[in-house]
Amino acid sequence: MRKNLGQIEPLGVGLFLIFFSFLFFIFIFVIKSPLIVFTLICGVLIGLITLVNVDLALIILIFSMMLSPEIPLGNLTERAVVVRVDDLLLLTMFFFWLAKIAINKEMGLLRKTPLNSLIITYIIVYAISTIWGIVGKKVSLFSGIFYLLKYIEYYMIYFMTANSVHTHKQAKRLIIAMLVVCFITCVYANFTLAKYGRATAPFERGGEANTLGGYLVLMFALVLGSLIHKGVSRNKFFLGILAALIVFTLLNTLSRGSFLGFIMMFLVFIIFSKKKKLFLMGVLLISLVAVPLILPQKVIMRIQSTFIPGREYEKGQTQLPIDDSAAARLIGFQRVFEMWKKQPLLGYGATGVGFTDMHYALVLGEAGIVGFFLFIWTIFTIFKLGFKMLKQLTADWGKGLVVGYLAGLAGLLTHSISANTFIIIRIMEPFWLLTAVVMMLPRFSEAPGPGLSGIVISGENE
């Protein structure tokens, strides 16, 4: 049996709180920013909540993922140094969580999942390449360490969630919280149209429509999984409204990469889903025929602008009449590829190749062929595990979640062609939390309670 908080040694808790309070008040006197001080206070509160109830702390973190402001610190080699409120909340939460584990050793540090070894190896490779870049003076010490920690931050969420979620009821609460946050985000985004001309996520400086678009692709897949199957919410009316709101908001992002990601997500959802396949194919065919008639003019113009000559992309004898944005991505990929050929094994480390708006090029340049292989192998492993779950799960709740997750991942992989999707905090925080929940599905053994659809794995229970 696991110990609860009341059984933890009081002296250990007391000494830990005294030590942390000492460090906290030092930060208060050193840091002058009221926002940072307020965030640290909130961080301590969420840390204390973590000691008592990790589920509640995770729900608070979910709300902070999309609804917290940025704290800009400056610019480093074309990469803005931005700390978000949820960064600090997550770090303090993670610190308290580790302290709780240290005090209560029966909890265990890392719950075993099929992705643990891949994630840890990937982190080690990135750390080695970044340290090597710092030693070779190709990466600045501060920028390299800062971004390396940012990358690791996403996996903190994965490990904490995987360690904390033990029942389908816990998982459902987290997913429902994500849906509520998505609804709030969409409502807010549409109120920013007049300011930015495009829908953007809350508290983004200057607007990041592509970031919001990637997030919405993932969330729509999650909603669609609940609509087609008996999902986390039985409220079909809410899910239908949310689905329509997501589509409307996504169109207003005017993000072409997100449009491609959405199409890929929907196609993969049709392939994986065994329910209402003909209905979904009919929706897709009708949408394709009706697109010129139903899409807003600004969306059509945005898509057409991709192939209107702006900057001519030229490679050898090939010239492509594409706009500046698309040309910049191709030029960026070409630049990183030329750099990579000089250090192909481990790359240049975090920030070592500057900024490029294509995730595959970024991983190749920063972590080399070793890191790129680990990234692809992790994605392959996730899909492989997802296929296995779809064959084994007997309840709609689990199948709907897995199908939505896999389709959303396919959408994000497509989105990554035009963005650094897998290092964007507002996409990766919900993604890795969702990944942890999905990876835990085969281990839920609690019988379903009233009104809840359980998840049963044939021949496998803990």
Buried (B, 14 or more C-beta within 10 A) or exposed (E): EEEEEEEBEEEEBEEBBEEBEEEBEEEEEEEEEEEBBEBBEBBBBBBBBBBEEBBEBBBBBBBBBBBBBBBEEEEBBEBEBBBBBBBBBBBBBBBBBBBBBEBBEEBEEBBEBEBBEBBEBBBEBBBBBBBBBBEEEBBBEBBBBBBBEBBBBBBBBBBBBBBBBBBBBBBBBBBBBBBBBBBEBBEBBBEBEEEBEBBBBBBBEEBBBBBBBBBBBBBBBBBBBBBBBBBBBEBEEBBEBBBEBBBBBBBBBBBBBBBBBBBBBBBBBBEBBEBBBEEBEEEBEEEEEEEEEEBEEEBEEBEEBEEEEBBEBEEEEEEBEBBEBBBBBBBBBBBBBEBBEEBEEBBBBBBBBBEBBBBBBBBBBBBBBBBBBBBEEBBEBBBEBBEBBBEBBEBBBBBBBBBBBBBBBBBBBBBBBBBBBBBBBBBBBBBBBBBBBBBBBBBBBBEBEEEBBBBBBEEEEE
